[in-house]
Amino acid sequence: MTPMKRLAVYFLALLLALPASAQFRSGLAGLDDSETARAMREHVTTLSAASLEGRKAGSEGEREAAAYVDAQLRGYGVDLLSPRDGDLFGVAREGGDTLRSRNVFGVVEGYDAKLRDRFIVVGARLDNLGVNTMTVNGVPTDQIYYGANGNASGLAMMLELARMVAGKPHLFRRSILFVAFGASRETFAGSWYFLNRSFADTDRIDGMINLDMLGTGSDSFCAYTGSNADMDQLLRAMQGNLQPVYPAVTAAEPYPSDHRAFYAKEIPSVFFSTGAYPEHDTDRDTGGIIDYESMERELEYIYAFTRTLANADQAPLFRSEEAARKYDDGKTYDYYDCDQPPTFMGHADPKYFLERWVYQYLRYPQGAVEQGIQGRVIVNFVVDTDGKVVEAEIGRSAGMMLDEEALRVVNASPKWKPGKIRGRKVRASISIPVEFKLEKKSSRNTIGIKK
């Protein structure tokens, strides 16, 4: 066979192999998943299976989904507080009949003796729309609303979050309650029942995290707090931590879900979601639309946020005015404790104040030049709530003449933009080092101010 013929045969074989190769790859979906992603894929696949017929509230499919969640939580080491069949409740319906549904919930106890009897609830909607029977060409046809993203994705994330928390309970000061809410599509009946009839220590719940529809990609990952000032502050504080993804804090509710029942009880809540998607409430909401890699990144963030909320010294407040009063005490806070530090001419770094103001107007005292005095002066001052520089004082002296010059320039500062904590202006303290340095150049005495 000539080289040209061998080359032709090679390319023909390659072309014939392409369809088989593509088919082979499609059968390998999930093999590259991490252990966590594989677990979430298994949860979503099970909870959105056709055999569960869309998990309609009160149906056998919802009961099977509840049993699955119960078994997984027990297997992960969560202490189940609901019975094996779930915590049963009834929902009265028009016509006099009663819909029977159930919640599944358990707890991982916190380690702090003072806070372990306080709770953070992590919840996810259990049910979906079920089955719609329609007539196609005269033949009755069942249309299943599988609910892979709505809300098998949120349940899957809750289960894996429970595994992570149960594996390291010594990292959580408060106890974490994990709840799968039944009959959520029926006016949030499960969450209402949990708060008003089932869980006796509602007044000990310090916060709620709601997980609903989290599977369609991190680009749309968002957090909704109902504009709760304390929850917003916790989310902002997370921006300073290295995370694989950060949610966009939204003022628009992505979807009506179980956090509403907690708002009604004035419990601070945050709703994590990837928002609306085209397949929502259709029979196309299947496992094929789920992005498990993104879910894993979102899970890592939500785990870190759960730790932050569970370990806070003071529980978040529900009412914004109460949160504001926490900081309306005339107290002076450290510059670095502010959510929004004071800024000088639009810049938060104190070095900008040094370069653009202090060293521009600082004059080396002639007496200090003649006596060869140099050194570093530490100046402490406060940016008041109206932006004025007040209470400037010497933190470390380099001699009276240098101290007085440093204080003169700092006290002459234009107004700053004041710092804020939880949206309220506060007094903030700042310390800056002012350098006075004499230098020798070309055998002549010159003076310099370090910049």
Secondary structure, DSSP 8 states (H G I E B T S, - for coil): --HHHHHHHHHHHHHHHHHHHHHHHHTTTTTT--HHHHHHHHHHHHHT-GGGGGGBTTSHHHHHHHHHHHHHHHHTT-EE-S-TT-EEEEEE-TTS-EEEEEEEEEEE--S-TTTTTSEEEEEEE--B-EEEEEEETTEEEEEEE--IIIIIHHHHHHHHHHHHHHH-GGG-SSEEEEEEETTTTTTTHHHHHIIIII-TTGGGEEEEEEE-S--S-GGG-EEE-TT-HHHHHHHHHHTTS--S---EEESS-SS--THHHHHHTT--EEEEE----TTTTSTT-SGGG--HHHHHHHHHHHHHHHHHHHH-SS---SSHHHHHHTT-S--EEEGGG-SB--BBTTB--HHHHIIIIIHHH----HHHHHHT--EEEEEEEEE-TTS-EEEEEEEE-S-HHHHHHHHHHHHT----B-EEETTEEEEEEEEEEEEEEEEEETTEEEEE---
